[in-house]
Amino acid sequence: MIKKESHELQNQPMFVGIDCAMSFYVFSKTNPIRIIAYKMIKYPLWETIVIILITLSSIKLAYDTYFQGNEE
C-alpha cells in the first residue's frame, strides 16, 4: 500500500470508486455520519491508533486473567 501525503488526501474527492448511493440502504453519500466515518478511516494515523487500542485491550485482558484471577 502506498501512503499518500496529507495534501493529496485533502484534495481527493470523497467516495472515489464507490458505486453504491446508500450505505446499508440507510446512509446516503451526503449523510454527516457517513462523511465523518469516511474521514476518520482515511485519517493517516487511523491504522496506528487501532493497533494501539488492540494492544492495550490485549494487555488489559491478560492482566485481568492472570493477576485478578488469583485473588479469588
C-alpha positions as CSV (number, residue, x, y, z in Angstrom):
1,M,0.0,0.0,0.0
2,I,1.4,3.4,-0.9
3,K,0.9,6.2,1.6
4,K,-0.2,9.5,0.3
5,E,0.7,12.9,1.5
6,S,-1.9,14.8,3.6
7,H,-2.4,17.5,0.9
8,E,-3.2,14.7,-1.6
9,L,-5.8,13.2,0.7
10,Q,-7.5,16.5,1.3
11,N,-7.8,17.3,-2.4
12,Q,-9.1,13.8,-3.3
13,P,-12.9,13.7,-3.8
14,M,-14.8,11.6,-1.3
15,F,-16.1,8.1,-2.1
16,V,-13.9,7.6,-5.2
17,G,-14.6,4.1,-6.7
18,I,-17.7,3.5,-4.5
19,D,-20.7,2.9,-6.7
20,C,-23.4,2.5,-4.1
21,A,-25.5,5.5,-3.4
22,M,-26.7,4.3,0.0
23,S,-24.6,2.6,2.7
24,F,-26.6,-0.3,4.2
25,Y,-29.5,1.4,2.5
26,V,-29.6,3.9,5.3
27,F,-26.8,6.5,4.9
28,S,-26.6,8.5,1.6
29,K,-23.3,9.9,0.4
30,T,-24.2,13.3,1.9
31,N,-25.2,11.9,5.4
32,P,-23.0,13.6,8.1
33,I,-22.5,10.2,9.9
34,R,-21.2,8.6,6.7
35,I,-18.9,11.6,5.9
36,I,-17.4,11.6,9.5
37,A,-16.8,7.9,9.4
38,Y,-15.2,8.1,6.0
39,K,-12.9,10.9,7.1
40,M,-12.0,9.1,10.2
41,I,-10.8,5.9,8.4
42,K,-8.9,7.9,5.8
43,Y,-7.0,9.8,8.6
44,P,-3.3,8.9,8.2
45,L,-2.8,7.6,11.7
46,W,-6.0,5.5,11.8
47,E,-4.3,2.2,11.5
48,T,-1.7,3.1,14.2
49,I,-4.5,4.1,16.6
50,V,-6.4,0.9,16.0
51,I,-3.3,-1.2,16.6
52,I,-2.5,0.6,19.8
53,L,-6.1,0.1,21.1
54,I,-6.0,-3.6,20.3
55,T,-2.6,-3.9,22.1
56,L,-3.9,-2.1,25.2
57,S,-7.0,-4.2,25.2
58,S,-4.9,-7.4,25.0
59,I,-2.7,-6.3,27.8
60,K,-5.8,-5.5,30.0
61,L,-7.3,-8.9,29.2
62,A,-4.0,-10.6,30.2
63,Y,-3.8,-8.6,33.4
64,D,-7.4,-9.4,34.3
65,T,-7.0,-13.1,33.5
66,Y,-3.7,-13.8,35.4
67,F,-3.5,-11.3,38.2
68,Q,-7.1,-10.7,39.3
69,G,-8.0,-14.3,38.7
70,N,-5.6,-15.3,41.5
71,E,-7.4,-13.2,44.1
72,E,-10.4,-15.5,44.2
